[in-house]
Amino acid sequence: MGAVVIGGPASRTQARRLAEELNLEYVPVEHKLFPDGESYLRIDADLRGKVVLLCQGTHPPQDRHLLQLLMIAKTVEERGASRLVAVVPYLAYARQDREFLQGEVVSIRVVLESLRCAGVDVLLTVNPHSPWALTSGVLEAVSVDVTRFLARKVAELLGPFHLVGSPGKKGRSMAESAAEEIGAEPFHLASSRDPLTGQVTVRAEGIDAAGKRVLLIDDIVSTGGTMVGAVRELLGLGAREVVVSCVHGLFVGDAAERLVKAGASAVISTDTVPTDHSKVSVIGEVARAIRERMELG
């Protein structure tokens, strides 16, 4: 039977690393864009009876990368693969996991249904925005949590930290997990957004940050507004140094530069979204999850 790793246009480097980690054949996807922006895709390989690990992230441009994922998946199914695992380092459209207002599109449900219809048997992704949405039963899904791994790697790169904090409703558990991994003290950042102006206010109440090295960690940094507020708040409390880290560094516009201007000494993300700040590769952790959960022989 055997198994292969197919590298989609969005994640070729990650796919090659995954193939190396798992000691599997790497199959590239021939890709070009037509003048009107449509994608041409071709897989020149015999996939009959093979287990296929299709590695294709859906980071920006999300629509293009998602459609490429679906088109490649359908082709893999049609070429006779015995099992198709979609390895999606960053899963787009995972924010809208329920209908908050009547008539809203539940985007994550549409994505999962689309993957299933395209022939995907299993979805494997890293720290999705709404991990609970993957348990809906629409599609078998595996979520790889790299919070501890990221914290450990940042500490190895930059040295020990006294405090680890994280904002948002998942922030408390992320901070506690990361802090335990590197022997630091966790704290949670309370944040609120003005519904009219969109301005984010971050509060770090009861935190003794004076003279301490602080690691901020989050699953996603998009525009960076919350993290900018957190950096300023902690430096205002006397922190000696503040480092910003995240799993998925979208860094929309000048978000990374704004973090540095706010006083962050470093901005580090993983390679789920390829950027200049992708200093930590999670492919080893993805490969570990695949080996633990799936039969590839």
N, C-alpha and C positions, 0 to 999 in steps of 0.2 A: 504494500500500500504506500508507505512513505509519506513524507510531509515536505512542504516547501513554504518559503516566505516570499510573498509578493509585495513589492514596494510601490505604493501609489505615488503620484507626483508630489503630494504634500509632505511625504515622510520618507523619502528615499534613504537618507542617511540613517535614520532610526531603524528602518527595515533591514539595511545591511548589517547594522550592529546586532539586531535581533537574530538574524540568520547565523551570525558568528557565535553568539551566545548559546544558541541551541544546536549548533553544528548542522545546520540544514542548508539546502540549496537556496540561493537567492535568485528570484525571477523578477527582472525589471519590467516596468510597464512603459512601452513606447508612448510618448505624449507630445503633442504640440497643440498650439492654439490657432484656430482659423482666424482670419482677419476680423470676423464679427464677434470674436471672443468665445466661440464654442470650442469644446475640447475634443480632440481626436485621441483615442486610446486604443492600444493593441497589446495583447498578451501572446507572445510567441513561445508557447510551451505546452507540452502534453500534460494536462491536469487530470486525466481520467483516473479515478480511484484514489486520488491524492487528498490528504488533509491539507487545506490551504490556510495559512495565516496571512491575511491581507492587512498590511499596515498602512493606514491612511488617516492622518489627523484631519479634523474639520475646523481648524483655526482659520482666522481671516485670510483670504476671502471665504467666509463660511459657506455661502451658497454654492460656489464653484467646487470647493473641496468636498462638500457633502454629495453633490450630484456625481462627481467623479467616483466617490466611494460606492454609490448605488450602481452606477454603470459597470464598474469593474466587478462588483459582487455578482451582478446578474450574469455577466459573461463567464465568470468562474463557475457558476452553477451550470450554465449551458454547456460548458466544456467538460462536464462530468466529474467534478470534484466530489469526493465522498462526504466531506465535511468542510464547512467554511466558518472560520473564526475571524471576525473583524476586530483587529487591534487598532483602537482609535485613541491615541494618547490624549488628545483634547476633544471632548464631546461637546459640540455646539448645540444650541437650542435647548439646553438643560435647565435654564432658569425658570421657564414657565412650566411648572409641574402640576398645576391645577387651574381651574377656572375661577379666578378671583372675581371677575365681573361677567355677567351673563353674556354669552356669545364669544368670549375670548377663545382663541385657538390654544390648546394645550400642546405646545410645540414638541416637548419631549416625547409625548405619546405618538405624535405624527412621525417623528424620526424613528422610533423603535418599530412602529408598524411598517414603515418604508423599508427598513433594514430586513425585517422578516420577509416581506414580499419580494425583496431582491435576492433572497436565498441565503441570508446569513443565519447560521445555526446558533452561534454564540457571539455576544458582544463583550469585548474586554476593554475597559477604559480605566483611566487614572483619575482619582479624586473628582468625580463628577459633581457639578454644582448642586444637584439635588439627588444624592445617592439613593434616597428612599424611592424615587420614581422608577428605579431600575427593578424594583421588586414587584412590579404590577402584573407580571406574568405574561406580558406581551411577547417577550423574547428572553431567552436565557442570557443572563448578564453577570459579569464578574467585575467588581470594582476593586482596583488596587490602590490601597492607601499608602502614600509615600511620605506622610508627615514626619514620622520618626527618621526615616532615611534622609530626608532633606535637611532636617535640623542637625543630624550627625555630620553630614557632609559640609555644611556651612561652618560648623564648629571646627572641623578638621582644616578647612581652608583659612579661617580667620582667627582661630583661637577660642578659648572658653567665654561663655556669657554668664552673667549673673541672673538676668531676668529673660523670660520668654513670654511675649504677649500676642494676642490675636483678636481682631474685631469680629463682629457679626454673630449670628445665632449659632454657628458652628465653632466660633472662636474659642470658647471656654475649653471644649474637649481637645481642639487642636493644640492650644497652648499647654494644656496639662500633658498631653502625649509627647509633644516636642521637648518640654522641659524635663520630663522624666528621662528621656533618652540621653540628654546631655548634662544632666545633673544641675539644672538651674531651677529657679523659682518661677512658677507660672503666674500670670495675671490676665485678666480679661478687660478689654477696652469696650466701653459703652459708646455707641455711636447713634446719631439720629440725623435725619435728612429733612430740611425744610421743604414742605410740599410745594411751595411757591417758587422759591429761588433755586432749589436743588442743592443748596450749600450743605455740606456735611460738618457736623460738630462732633468731635471726639473727646471723651472724658476718661481720664486715667486717675480716678479718685482712690485715695488710700494707698497709693503705690510709692514706696521709697526708692526712687530712681537715682538719687544723688550719687554721683561718682561711679555709677555702674554701667557696664556694657549690656545693651539691650538688643535682643533679637526679636523682630516682628515677623510673624509668619502667617500666611493666608493661603487659601486655595487658589484664588484668582485675583490678580491686580489688573484692572481694566483701565479706567481713566486715572486711577491713583488718588482720587480725592480723599478717601478715608485714610489711606496710609500717609498722605501728606499731613493731614491733621494729626495723626498719631505721632509722627516724627516730631512735629513742632511741640506737641503737648509734652512729650517725654523729655525733649531737650529743655523745655521750659521748667521742668521739674528737676533739672540738674544732671540728667544722664550724661555720662562721659562720652558715650558713643551709641548710635542707633543704626542697626543694619536691617534692611528690608529684604525679606525672602518670600517667595511664593512658588507654588507648584506650576501654575499656568500664568506666564507673563505675557498678557496681551498688549500691555503698554500702549494704549490707544493715543495717537497723537504724540505729544511731548511728555507723556506721563512719567517715564523714567527720568528725564531731565528735571522735571518738577520735584521728584523725590530727592534728587541730589541737591537741588537748590534749597529745599526745605531743611537740609542738614543730614540726610542719610549718608553714612560713610561708604556704603556699598549697597548695590541692588543686585540680588542673585535670584535666578529662576532655574527651573529644570528645562530639559529639552523637549517637553511635550509641545511647546510652541517655540520654534527656532528663532532666537533673537541674539543680539550681542551680549545679553545678560544670561544666556543659558549656560551656566557653569557646572550644572549637575545633571548627569544623564540618569534617567530612570529605567533605561532599557534592561539593565541587569535585574531590576526588581520585577519588571514585566515578564522577563524570561523565567524568573523563579516562579511566578504565579502560574505561568503556562505549564511548566514542568510538574508543579504540584497538583494541578487540576485536570490536565488533559493527556490523553494517550495519543502520542504522535507516531508510534511505530507501526 
